[in-house]
Amino acid sequence: MAPIVSPTGGAVLVRKLANLSPTEVFVGDVVLLKDPEKSGNFVIRRLAALEGYEMVSNDEKDEPFVLEKDQCWVLADNLVLKPKEARDSRLFGPVPMTDILGRVIYSLRTAVDHGLVENSGMATKLDGPVLAVELDVEELAKNNKA
């Protein structure tokens, strides 16, 4: 899977979701959220689980637990990274749903490397009309150069 953002920069189109609930984001969606470790920063991660999901570790010492109301579990797409390098829920634990700002729906890594972000089927269906109205690749690329 291609990275959402290039290490050298890029831009993303994020669909802001008001009154966020588990009926507006879905497992498999790529989301922009407040960085749980660095106040004022943001991270892009994929939703792996929502409230009510049972989380089980590969480490037998860890007890299984269930995500509580308004909690989610996020993972970095780069599976080669170790948890500390990935800076996802394996490191900082469950994330409050209120920390999610929106769903990433388009990624512009470079002027020639860009496209739709692979989200859940339901999100792709819901975001189609937004993309049809809001997406202007030329404008996105122009704003990224600044």
N, C-alpha and C positions, 0 to 999 in steps of 0.2 A: 504494500500500500504506500502510495506517495505521501510524503509529509504534507501536512496542511499548510505550513508556512516554511519557506526556505530559510536555511541558517543565515543567509545573507540579506534577508528581508522579505518583503511581500506585503500583501494586503488581503483582508478577508471581508466578506459581506456577511454580517450577522443579523439574523432576524430577531429583534427584541421581542421577548414574550412577557406580556403584562400578566400579573396575577398568576405566576407560574404554579403549575400543579402537575402531578404525575399524568394527567390527561393531555398535557401540552408538549411534554418531552417523553421520549421513548428510549428504551434500551437500544443501543446502537447509534444514537445521535451524537454528533460532535457538538460540544457546547463551549461557550466562553463563560468563564466563571472567575470570581474573585480569588486571588491566590491565597490559600489558607495559611501560608507561612510568611508572605511578604505583603503587608498591608499597602494598598494603593496599586498593586500590580494585578495582572490578569494572566490566566493560563487557558489553553485550549486543550480539552481532554474529551475522551469518548465515554458516554454513560454506559456502565457495565451492569448496574443494578439499581433498583429503586426501592422505596419503602416496602417492607414485608418480605423482601428476599432474604434467604438464609445464606450467610457468608461462611464458607469453610476454607480453612487454610491448608496448604500442603504440609505445613509444620504440625506434627502431632501434638506439640506442646500448646498450640493455640486452640482455645475453645471456640466452637462455632457460635455465631450470634446472628440475630435478625436485625436488619436495618429498621430503625424506628420511623415513626411518622415524620414526613418532610426531610428524610435523609436520602442520600444517594451515594453511589460508589463510582468513582471515575478512574479510568486508566489511560496511560499514554498509548498511542498507536504503535510506537516503536518497541516491539516486543524483545528486541535485542538488549535494551537497556535494563540494568538492574534497578530494583525499586527506588533506591536512593537517587539514582541518576534520572529516573523517569519523573520523579516528584509527582506521584499520584496517590490514590487512596491507600496503596500498599505501604506508603510512608506516613501519610498524615491522617489516615482513617476516613470515616464517613464525612461527607460534606453536606451542609444544610442546603436544601433546595433553593432557599432564598439567596444563596451565593451565585446561582446561575443567572446570567444576564441575558442570554439568548442562544439560539442555535446557529452554528456556522453553516452557511448554505452555499458559499462560493469562495474559492481560493485562487488568488492571483500570486503565483510564486515569482514568475517573470512575465514579460510581455508575450512570450510564446508558450509558456508553461502555466496553464490555468484551466479551471473547470469546476464543475459541480462537486461538492463534498458528498461523499457516500454516507448518507444517513439512513435511518430506518425507512421502510416502505411507507409507513403512515406519514412520517415527517416529509418525505419527498413529495407525496401527494398534496399535503397541506401547503408546502412551500412553493409549489409550482406557480400559482398565481402571483405570489410576491416576487418571484424571480422575473416573471414576464413583465411586470410593471417597473421594478426597481433596478434591475441589472443593466448597467451601461459599462461594458468592459473597457471601452476607450477612456471613459471618465475615471474609472477605478485605476487604470494604469497611469493616467496623467497625474492623479492625486498621489500615487505611490512614489513618483519621481521626486516630488517636492520634499 
